[in-house]
Amino acid sequence: MRIWMRSIALAVWLFLPAIGGAEEAELRLTLPQALKLAAAHSELMQEVRGEVVAAKAAHRSAGAFANPSIELGAAGRQEELDYELGLSQEIELFGTRGLRLKLADNELAIKQLELAAARLELRLLVKQAFYRVLLAGRSMELVRDGLQMTRRFSDKVQLRHSLGQALKSELLRARLENYEAEEEVLRAEKELYVANASLNILLARTPGERFECVGELYVKQEGYSAKKLVARGKTERADLVALRLSHQSGKLALSLAKRELLGVPELGMSLGREEGEQVVGGSLSLSIPLWYWQGGERAAAKNQIALSEQRIAGLERRVELEINESLRELKLSGRRLDLMKKSLPASNELLDYVSSRYSDGQVEYLVYLEALRKHKQVKQGYLTAQADYSLRFAELERAVGGEL
């Protein structure tokens, strides 16, 4: 009776962690949910968002007029005090304020495009981490199945050894295979934990938080035209559009610098008393850019224009190269995936054939062992090929500059 109660207590103790794990709410995470969480909370986006906020504040102040100036002066004896109160205001002519507003518009648009580019980079990182978790989870299931297969194989060897039909070396080798299969399970568990932690970090969660990735490891994509993708990338990629805006900003800055050569007019009026009589006056002045003849701002703007032209040309070439390379890698990955898929039926058939023949003593031990290893290798290769295809497609989206 006491032994029976101890057995029950031991069973309950072993079962409690499974109950606790079931009760502990796990987040079922799809890829769209992961992308949304990362965009909202990832630390990678915070700095760029701060720059956008600063650009919006600069944009609001760009349209403000220059502050007026007030001047008060007094002189004379107390009974014959003369005074003068003056008010002056700089006046922006020749489209100066409009140019400044356009520059601010461009700077805000550039920061927003940088935010879009950062979001695109984050999207690729999240997809890579998400598919890594999916692959690690499917690999975990595979190695556990492989462990069960190895144990069944070991049981067959044990049976044949007991009947005198297998050598002791075969029995010992089968036990070693069991140990190796158990070690594979441990490695798969570690890989899954590391993959989960990496995705949690991108989602601004603690590395150990539990969740379950839900989704397909692989979705077949239709054929894409390289010419159309390149045209889209050169039109829509945020970093390329931002460079074109920077080039336009250089031209605006150059125009604004040229306006400065014309001077800044200032309109003023005054009210005062002089020799006991009220005096009203007005003034119009113009600042002379005497020390502006070297034109440092003009030189900087011209340099910005030249550099942006070079960068635009270079980036356009790089965009075309990235898209063509990504598309080529996607097609190669698809071919590898098709080959691995075709290998699965042959691998299953080989294992079934060798397994039945080994039980009858018609196949040697090493042949059976090689068939078992090859079966596990083909199934793992198929999973890896699926994940690789999805990652290649994510890289193609990054190269194009948006979802496909």
C-alpha positions in Angstrom: 0.0 0.0 0.0 2.8 2.4 0.9 4.6 1.6 -2.3 1.4 2.2 -4.3 0.9 5.6 -2.6 4.5 6.6 -3.4 3.9 5.7 -7.0 0.9 7.9 -7.2 2.7 10.8 -5.6 5.6 10.4 -8.0 3.2 10.4 -11.0 1.5 13.5 -9.8 4.8 15.2 -9.2 6.0 14.4 -12.7 2.6 15.5 -14.2 2.5 18.9 -12.4 4.9 20.7 -14.7 2.8 19.6 -17.7 -0.3 21.0 -16.0 1.5 24.2 -15.1 2.7 24.6 -18.7 -0.8 24.0 -20.0 -2.3 26.6 -17.6 0.4 29.1 -18.4 -1.1 31.3 -21.1 1.1 31.1 -24.2 0.9 33.8 -26.9 -0.1 32.3 -30.2 1.8 34.5 -32.5 1.2 34.9 -36.3 3.6 36.6 -38.6 1.4 39.7 -39.1 1.0 40.0 -35.3 4.8 39.8 -34.8 5.4 42.4 -37.5 2.8 44.7 -35.8 4.2 44.2 -32.3 7.8 44.9 -33.6 6.7 48.1 -35.4 5.0 49.4 -32.3 7.5 48.4 -29.6 10.9 47.6 -31.0 13.8 49.7 -29.8 15.2 49.8 -33.3 12.3 52.2 -34.3 12.5 54.5 -31.3 15.4 56.6 -32.4 14.1 57.1 -35.9 10.6 58.1 -34.5 12.4 60.7 -32.4 14.0 62.2 -35.4 10.6 62.3 -37.2 9.1 64.2 -34.1 12.0 66.6 -34.2 11.5 67.2 -38.0 7.8 67.9 -37.4 8.7 70.5 -34.8 11.2 72.1 -37.1 8.6 72.0 -39.9 6.1 73.9 -37.7 8.7 76.7 -36.9 10.0 76.9 -40.5 7.0 79.1 -41.5 7.4 81.6 -38.7 8.3 85.2 -39.5 11.3 86.9 -38.0 10.7 88.4 -34.6 10.1 92.1 -34.5 12.5 94.5 -32.7 11.5 97.1 -30.2 13.8 100.0 -29.3 13.2 102.6 -26.6 15.5 105.6 -26.0 15.3 108.7 -23.8 17.5 111.8 -23.2 17.3 115.3 -21.7 16.3 116.9 -18.4 13.4 115.6 -16.4 11.1 118.6 -17.3 12.2 118.5 -21.0 12.7 114.7 -21.5 12.9 113.5 -25.1 12.1 109.9 -25.9 11.6 107.6 -28.8 9.9 104.2 -29.2 10.7 102.3 -32.3 9.4 99.1 -33.8 11.0 97.3 -36.8 10.3 94.1 -38.7 12.4 92.2 -41.2 10.6 91.5 -44.4 11.3 88.3 -46.4 11.1 89.0 -50.1 11.9 87.2 -53.3 10.3 83.9 -52.2 12.6 83.4 -49.3 10.0 82.1 -46.9 8.5 79.8 -49.5 11.9 78.2 -50.1 12.4 77.8 -46.4 9.0 76.0 -46.1 9.8 73.7 -49.0 13.1 72.8 -47.4 11.3 72.0 -44.2 8.8 69.9 -46.1 11.6 67.9 -47.7 13.4 67.4 -44.4 10.2 66.1 -42.8 9.5 63.8 -45.8 13.1 62.5 -45.7 12.8 61.6 -42.0 9.5 59.9 -42.7 11.1 57.9 -45.5 14.0 57.0 -43.2 11.3 55.7 -40.8 9.8 53.6 -43.6 13.2 52.3 -44.5 13.9 51.3 -40.9 10.5 49.6 -40.7 11.4 47.6 -43.8 14.7 46.5 -42.2 12.9 45.6 -39.1 10.4 43.6 -41.1 13.2 41.5 -42.6 14.7 40.9 -39.2 11.4 39.8 -37.7 10.6 37.5 -40.6 14.1 35.9 -40.3 13.5 35.4 -36.5 10.0 34.2 -37.0 10.9 31.6 -39.6 13.8 30.5 -37.5 11.4 29.8 -34.6 9.1 27.9 -37.0 12.0 25.9 -38.3 13.3 25.2 -34.8 9.8 24.0 -33.7 9.3 21.7 -36.7 12.9 20.4 -36.3 12.1 19.7 -32.6 9.1 17.6 -33.7 11.3 15.8 -36.3 14.1 14.9 -33.9 11.6 13.6 -31.4 10.1 11.4 -34.1 13.6 10.4 -35.0 14.3 9.4 -31.4 11.3 7.2 -31.4 12.4 5.6 -34.7 15.9 5.1 -33.3 14.4 3.4 -30.2 12.3 1.1 -32.3 15.4 0.3 -34.4 17.2 -0.5 -31.1 14.4 -2.7 -30.0 14.7 -4.7 -33.3 18.4 -5.0 -32.8 17.8 -6.2 -29.2 15.4 -8.8 -30.4 17.7 -10.1 -33.1 20.6 -10.2 -30.6 18.5 -12.2 -28.1 17.7 -14.7 -30.9 21.4 -14.9 -31.8 20.9 -13.2 -35.1 22.8 -10.0 -34.4 26.3 -9.3 -33.1 26.9 -7.6 -29.7 28.7 -4.8 -31.6 25.4 -4.1 -33.4 23.6 -3.9 -30.1 26.1 -1.6 -28.7 26.1 0.5 -31.8 22.3 0.8 -31.6 22.6 2.0 -28.0 25.0 4.7 -29.2 22.6 5.7 -31.8 20.0 6.2 -29.1 22.3 8.4 -27.1 23.0 10.5 -30.2 19.3 10.8 -30.9 18.7 12.0 -27.4 21.5 14.5 -27.8 19.9 15.8 -31.0 16.7 16.5 -29.0 18.7 18.5 -26.5 20.4 20.5 -29.3 17.0 21.1 -30.9 15.6 22.4 -27.6 18.5 24.8 -27.2 18.0 26.1 -30.8 14.3 26.6 -30.2 15.0 28.6 -27.0 17.6 30.8 -28.7 15.3 31.4 -31.6 12.4 32.3 -29.3 14.7 34.7 -27.3 15.9 36.4 -30.5 12.3 37.0 -31.6 11.3 38.2 -28.2 14.1 40.8 -28.2 12.9 42.2 -31.5 9.3 42.4 -30.1 10.7 44.3 -27.0 9.7 41.4 -24.7 11.9 39.6 -22.2 13.9 36.8 -23.8 12.3 34.0 -21.7 8.6 34.9 -22.4 6.8 31.9 -23.9 4.9 32.0 -27.1 3.9 29.7 -30.0 4.5 30.8 -33.6 1.6 29.9 -35.8 1.8 29.8 -39.5 3.2 28.1 -42.6 6.9 27.6 -42.9 6.6 27.9 -46.6 4.2 29.4 -49.1 4.8 29.0 -52.8 5.2 32.3 -54.6 4.3 33.0 -58.2 6.9 34.0 -60.8 8.0 37.6 -60.8 9.4 39.6 -63.6 12.9 41.0 -62.8 12.3 44.0 -65.1 9.1 44.9 -63.3 10.6 44.4 -59.9 13.6 46.6 -60.7 11.3 49.3 -62.0 9.3 49.2 -58.8 12.4 49.2 -56.6 13.8 52.3 -58.4 10.5 54.0 -57.9 9.4 53.0 -54.4 12.4 52.2 -52.3 12.3 54.6 -49.4 16.1 55.1 -49.3 16.2 56.0 -53.0 13.3 58.3 -52.8 14.9 60.0 -49.7 18.1 60.6 -51.7 16.1 62.2 -54.5 14.5 64.5 -52.0 17.9 65.3 -50.6 19.0 66.3 -54.1 16.0 68.5 -54.4 16.8 70.0 -51.0 20.3 70.9 -52.2 18.8 72.9 -55.1 16.4 74.7 -52.7 19.3 75.5 -50.4 21.3 76.9 -53.3 18.4 79.1 -54.3 18.0 80.2 -50.7 21.7 81.0 -50.4 21.5 83.1 -53.6 18.6 85.1 -52.1 20.8 86.1 -49.2 23.0 88.0 -51.6 20.1 90.4 -52.2 20.1 91.5 -48.6 17.3 91.6 -46.1 15.0 94.6 -46.0 13.7 95.9 -42.7 10.6 98.2 -42.2 10.4 100.3 -39.1 8.3 103.0 -37.5 8.8 105.2 -34.5 6.9 107.4 -32.1 8.5 109.9 -29.7 8.8 113.4 -28.4 11.5 115.9 -29.3 11.7 119.5 -27.9 8.3 119.1 -26.4 6.5 118.0 -29.6 5.2 114.6 -30.7 7.2 113.0 -33.5 6.2 110.1 -35.8 8.6 108.5 -38.2 9.2 105.6 -40.5 12.2 103.8 -41.9 13.2 101.3 -44.6 16.6 99.7 -44.3 18.4 97.0 -46.2 21.2 94.8 -44.9 24.2 94.6 -47.1 25.8 91.1 -47.4 29.3 92.6 -47.3 31.0 89.7 -45.6 29.0 87.1 -47.6 30.9 87.4 -50.8 32.7 84.1 -50.3 29.4 82.2 -50.3 30.1 79.2 -48.0 26.4 78.3 -48.0 26.3 78.3 -51.8 29.4 76.0 -51.9 27.9 73.6 -49.4 24.6 73.4 -51.4 26.4 72.8 -54.6 28.4 70.0 -52.9 25.2 68.5 -51.6 23.7 68.5 -55.1 26.8 66.8 -56.6 27.1 64.2 -53.9 23.4 63.3 -54.0 23.6 62.8 -57.8 26.4 60.4 -57.3 24.6 58.6 -54.5 21.4 58.3 -56.5 23.2 56.8 -59.5 25.1 54.4 -57.2 22.0 53.3 -55.3 20.0 52.8 -58.4 22.7 50.3 -59.6 22.8 48.6 -56.2 19.0 48.3 -56.1 19.0 46.6 -59.5 21.8 44.3 -58.4 20.1 43.4 -55.1 16.8 42.7 -56.8 18.3 40.5 -59.5 20.5 38.6 -56.9 17.5 38.1 -54.6 15.3 36.9 -57.4 18.0 34.5 -58.6 18.5 33.1 -55.0 14.7 32.7 -54.7 14.6 30.7 -57.9 17.5 28.5 -56.8 16.0 28.0 -53.4 12.7 26.9 -55.1 14.6 24.3 -57.2 16.3 22.9 -54.1 13.0 22.7 -52.4 11.4 20.8 -55.3 14.3 18.4 -55.2 14.0 17.8 -51.5 10.3 17.3 -51.9 10.8 14.7 -54.5 13.3 12.9 -52.2 10.8 12.4 -49.5 8.8 9.5 -51.0 12.0 7.7 -52.0 13.4 8.1 -48.5 10.2 6.8 -46.9 10.0 3.8 -49.3 13.7 3.0 -48.7 13.3 3.0 -44.9 10.1 0.8 -45.1 11.9 -1.6 -47.4 15.1 -1.9 -45.4 13.2 -2.1 -42.1 11.1 -5.1 -43.1 14.1 -6.8 -44.7 16.3 -6.3 -41.6 13.7 -8.0 -39.4 13.8 -11.0 -41.7 17.6 -11.0 -41.7 17.8 -10.1 -45.4 19.6 -6.7 -44.9 22.7 -6.0 -42.9 22.7 -3.8 -39.9 24.8 -1.0 -41.4 22.4 -0.8 -44.4 19.5 -0.3 -42.1 21.4 2.2 -40.0 22.3 4.2 -43.1 18.7 4.2 -44.4 17.5 5.5 -41.0 20.0 8.3 -41.0 19.3 9.2 -44.6 15.6 9.3 -43.9 16.1 11.8 -41.0 18.5 13.8 -43.1 16.1 14.1 -46.0 13.2 15.2 -43.8 15.4 17.8 -42.0 16.7 19.0 -45.4 13.1 19.5 -46.6 12.3 21.6 -43.6 15.4 23.7 -44.0 14.7 24.2 -47.7 11.2 25.5 -46.9 12.6 28.0 -44.4 15.3 29.0 -46.8 12.7 29.7 -49.5 10.7 31.9 -47.2 13.8 33.8 -46.1 14.8 34.4 -49.7 11.4 35.8 -50.5 11.7 38.1 -47.5 15.0 39.3 -48.8 13.5 40.0 -52.2 10.8 42.1 -50.6 13.5 44.1 -48.8 15.4 44.6 -52.1 12.2 45.8 -53.8 11.2 48.0 -50.9 7.8 46.7 -50.0 5.4 43.7 -49.8 5.0 41.5 -52.9 
